[in-house]
Amino acid sequence: MIFIENIFSIEKMKSHVYVINTGKNIVQIDSGIEQDAKKIINFYDSKKYEPDYILITAVDYLHVGALKEIYEKYKPKIYVSKYEMDTLKNGLQLRGIEEMEGKGLEFATVKAFNSYARLDLDGFEKIDTPGYTDGNVSIYYHDKNALFTGDAAYVKKGNCILTQCS
C-alpha cells in the first residue's frame, strides 16, 4: 500500500514496516516480527526492489524479528541506536519476572550493523526518542517531511499519543 508517494507500508503485518524508494536507494524502516519475513520478501519481489538500508527504531521482537532473514537474503546496511547495539548483537536479556513474562519475545540476533553515528544516507535524520526503549529513535525523511516513530508515538482516536518510560 502506498502511504505517501514512494513510501510504502507493507500490509497485514503485526507491526509497521515502511519501505521508501528515494530514487537512489531503497530504505526499510524496521523489520516486523519473525513470521512477517516472507511478507517483506514478497513485497520486494513484487516491486523488484532490494533494500539498501534498514533503519531500526527500537530493538525488540516487533521491530527486529524478521531482520536476520531479510539481512541474509539482501545484505543491506543496518543502523541501530548506540544504546541498543549490544541487544541486537547478543539478544534480549530478561531477568526475574521479566524473564517469565518475556517468553516469546526473543529474536534472532544480527552481527553486521552500524551505529546511527555513522549514518551515510542523505536526506534521513535519526532523532533520539527514548520512551518505549531507552534507545528508541525516530527517523525523519526530509524529502517528504515524514517522521517514522516506531513506538515512540501512535495515533488514538485522532490524537497523537507519546509513549513514556515507566
N, C-alpha and C positions, 0 to 999 in steps of 0.2 A: 504494500500500500504506500502510495506517495504521501508523505507527511507535509513537506514543503518541496518545491521544485528541487530535484536532485537529492532530496533527503527522504529515505525510505524507512518505514517502521515494519519490521518483519512480523507478520501476523500470526496469531494463535500461539503465542509464546507465554510462558509463565511470568516472565519479566520482560521489560522493554529492551530491545536491541535495535539500534538505528544504524543505517548504512548511508554514508554520504559520498556522492560522486562529485569531487571538486573540479573535475575536468582534467586534473593531473594525477590525482590519487583516489583510491577507494579507502575510506576511513570507516571503521566499525566502532561504535560506542557500546561497550560491554559485550558479554557473550552468553547471557542466559544460563539456564540450568543444563546439566549434562544431557538430558533427554532431548533438548532442543537443538543439538548439534546438527542433526540431519535436516531440520527445517532451515537452518542457516546455510548449510551447504546447498540445499535445493534452491534457495533464493539466489545464491551466487551462480549456480548453474543456469538458472532461468534468465539471468541478466548478462551472463557471460562476463562476470566480474570475478576478481580475486582481491581479497583485502591486502592493502599495502601496510596499513596501520590498524592496531586495535588499541583504543584508549579505554582504560578501566576506571570507573568512578568509585568503586568500592570492592574490596577483596572479600567476598563471601560467595556461597554456592549460587545465589541468584544472579551474580554478575560475572563469575568466572567458571561456572560449572562446565560449560562447553568449550572453554578456552583451549585446553590441551588438544582436543580433537581438531579444532579449527587451526591451531598453530601447526600441528603435524601435517595437515593437508596443504596449507598455503605458505607457511613460514613468514607471516607478516611481522613487522616491528611492533612490539607490545610495550605500552607505557603504563606505569603504575605509580602511585604516591610513594615517596621515600619511606613513609611511615608504615606502609603495608608490604614492602618488598620481602621481608622475612616470612610473612604469612603466605605470600604467593609461592615463595621458594620451598618452604618447609611444611605448609599445610596449617590448618586451623588448630590452635592449641586451646582446647577446652579443659577446664578443671572444675572439680567439685560438682555442684548442682548443674552448672552449665554443661558438664560432660553428659549427664543423664538427659537433659533437655535438648542437647545438641545432636543427638543421633540423627543421621540422615543429612546433616549439614556439611559433611565433608566434601571435598572436591579434589580432583587430580591436580597436582602441582605442576608448575612450568618453571623451567630453569633459565630460559632465554627471554629476558625482558630488560627494560630500561627505566630509569627514574625520569619523571617529568622534567627534572632539571636539565636533561639532555634532549628535550623535545625538539626535533628538527622538521617540524611540519608547519609550513606557512599558513597563516590565517586561523590557527587554533590556539587557544589560551587555556591553561589549567588554572582553576580558581579553587583554593582550599575552602571546603565547606564541611568541616568536621561536624559530626552530629550522629548520623547513622553509624558510622565507624569513625575512629579518631583520624584516619587517613582519607576519609571521604572527600572526593573532589567533584567539581562540576566542570564541564567543558564548554567553552564559548567559541562558537564558529562565527567569526567576524563577517564573512561574506554574506551570510543570510541572517545575521543578527539573531542567531539561535543559541539557546542555552540548554545543555543537557545536564540534568541534575542528579541522575541516578536516583537515590533515595533521599537526597537532601531536601527535596520539596516534591509535593504532589498536589493535584487539584481535587478538591472535595466540595461538591455542591457549588461549583463555580468559584470557589475561593482557593487561593494558593496557600498551602499549609507547609510550614517549615518544620522539619524534624529536629529534635534536640536530644543530646545525651541525657540519660537519667543519672 
